[in-house]
Amino acid sequence: MSTTPFQDAARDVARRTGDDYVRMQVDCEGARSHAWWRNLVRHGAWEPAGSRVGPPTPEAIPGIAALFSTTEDQVARMIAADWYGVQSEAQASAQAQKIAAVLGTLDQDDLDLVDDLVGRLAKPVKKPLPKKKVLKRSNARVA
């Protein structure tokens, strides 16, 4: 699991928007400025010189959750990891945690469909071939 899930999610959004930080500011409902997003994507929560990009306030979390297409709880966990070094007990990637949040809202029929889809898309795990049995040649003659 990444130690910077918030920055990873922000970089993903920046890539999808063509590094349009103004759009990120608008899409997070103005929770953070375009300059804040640019600094965070480029340097992370802690810049190389040791200065820090300020963490989002609790009031900013709903807008950031909308931008990241995830839950407010997940955004809070990402903030804890990036700014305070507190890792979630879950050892899943940010993408897996994002998907898990959505899965929790699905009904059973949709969950079954997702399960079938994941099974179809998953790369098969190669199992080692069983050891060949060695047949010993008998000296007996067949009449």
matplotlib code that plots the C-alpha trace (Angstrom):
import matplotlib.pyplot as plt

x = [0.0, 1.2, 2.2, 0.8, -2.7, -4.0, -1.3, -1.7, -5.4, -4.7, -2.1, -4.7, -7.2, -4.6, -3.6, -7.2, -7.8, -4.5, -3.0, -5.9, -5.6, -8.3, -10.7, -9.7, -10.5, -13.9, -14.7, -13.9, -16.4, -13.7, -12.5, -8.9, -7.3, -5.6, -2.2, -2.7, -3.6, -0.5, 1.8, 0.3, 0.5, 4.1, 5.5, 3.1, 2.2, 5.8, 7.9, 11.6, 12.8, 10.7, 7.9, 4.5, 1.3, -1.3, -3.7, -7.4, -9.8, -12.7, -15.0, -13.0, -13.5, -16.9, -15.7, -12.5, -14.5, -16.6, -13.4, -11.8, -15.2, -14.9, -16.3, -15.5, -14.2, -11.8, -10.5, -10.0, -7.9, -5.9, -5.2, -4.1, -1.7, -0.2, 0.1, 0.4, 1.9, -1.1, -1.8, -5.2, -5.5, -6.6, -3.7, -5.4, -4.4, -6.2, -7.9, -9.1, -10.4, -12.2, -13.9, -14.7, -16.5, -18.7, -19.3, -20.7, -23.6, -24.6, -27.5, -26.8, -27.7, -25.2, -22.6, -23.0, -22.5, -19.4, -18.0, -18.6, -16.9, -13.9, -13.6, -13.7, -11.1, -8.7, -5.6, -5.5, -3.0, -0.7, -0.5, 2.6, 2.3, 2.1, 5.2, 5.2, 5.1, 8.1, 7.2, 10.0, 10.5, 9.9, 12.2, 9.3, 8.6, 5.2, 4.5]
y = [0.0, 3.5, 5.8, 8.7, 7.7, 11.3, 12.5, 9.4, 10.1, 13.8, 12.8, 10.4, 13.2, 15.6, 13.2, 12.7, 16.4, 17.2, 18.9, 21.4, 22.5, 25.1, 22.4, 20.4, 23.5, 23.8, 20.0, 19.9, 22.7, 25.2, 23.2, 23.9, 26.4, 25.5, 26.5, 24.1, 21.2, 22.0, 22.0, 18.8, 17.0, 18.1, 17.8, 15.9, 16.8, 17.5, 19.4, 18.5, 21.5, 20.3, 22.8, 21.4, 21.8, 22.4, 19.5, 19.9, 21.1, 18.9, 21.3, 20.5, 16.8, 16.5, 18.5, 16.4, 13.2, 14.4, 15.1, 11.8, 9.9, 8.2, 8.5, 11.2, 8.5, 7.3, 10.9, 11.3, 8.1, 9.4, 12.7, 10.8, 8.7, 11.6, 14.3, 12.3, 9.0, 7.1, 4.1, 2.5, -1.1, -2.1, -3.2, -2.5, 0.0, 3.3, 2.1, -1.1, 1.0, 3.3, 0.4, -1.2, 1.9, 1.7, -2.0, -1.4, 0.5, -2.2, -4.7, -8.4, -8.9, -6.2, -7.6, -11.0, -9.4, -7.6, -10.9, -12.6, -9.7, -9.7, -13.5, -13.1, -10.3, -11.8, -13.2, -16.9, -18.1, -20.6, -23.7, -25.8, -28.9, -32.1, -34.2, -36.9, -40.4, -42.3, -45.8, -48.3, -50.7, -54.3, -57.1, -59.4, -60.6, -60.5, -63.8]
z = [0.0, -0.8, 2.0, 0.1, -1.0, -1.0, -3.3, -5.5, -5.9, -6.7, -9.3, -10.8, -11.1, -12.4, -15.1, -16.2, -16.4, -18.2, -15.2, -15.1, -11.4, -11.9, -12.9, -9.8, -7.7, -9.3, -9.1, -5.4, -4.9, -4.1, -1.1, -2.1, -4.5, -7.8, -6.4, -3.4, -5.8, -8.0, -5.0, -3.6, -6.9, -7.5, -4.0, -1.8, 1.7, 2.6, 0.1, -0.4, 1.6, 4.6, 4.3, 4.1, 2.1, 4.7, 5.3, 4.2, 6.9, 7.9, 6.0, 2.8, 2.9, 1.2, -1.8, -2.0, -1.8, -4.7, -6.7, -5.9, -6.4, -3.0, 0.5, 3.0, 5.4, 2.7, 2.2, 6.0, 6.0, 3.0, 4.9, 8.0, 5.9, 3.9, 6.6, 9.8, 8.8, 10.2, 8.0, 7.8, 9.1, 5.6, 3.5, 0.2, -2.4, -2.7, -5.8, -4.1, -1.1, -3.5, -5.2, -1.8, -0.7, -3.8, -3.4, 0.0, -1.6, -4.1, -3.7, -3.8, -7.5, -8.5, -6.1, -7.8, -11.2, -10.0, -8.6, -12.0, -13.8, -11.5, -11.9, -15.7, -15.8, -13.3, -14.6, -14.0, -11.4, -12.8, -10.7, -10.8, -13.0, -11.0, -11.0, -13.6, -12.4, -13.7, -14.8, -14.4, -17.2, -16.3, -17.6, -18.0, -21.5, -23.1, -24.9]

ax = plt.figure().add_subplot(projection="3d")
ax.plot(x, y, z, "-o")
ax.set_aspect("equal")
plt.show()
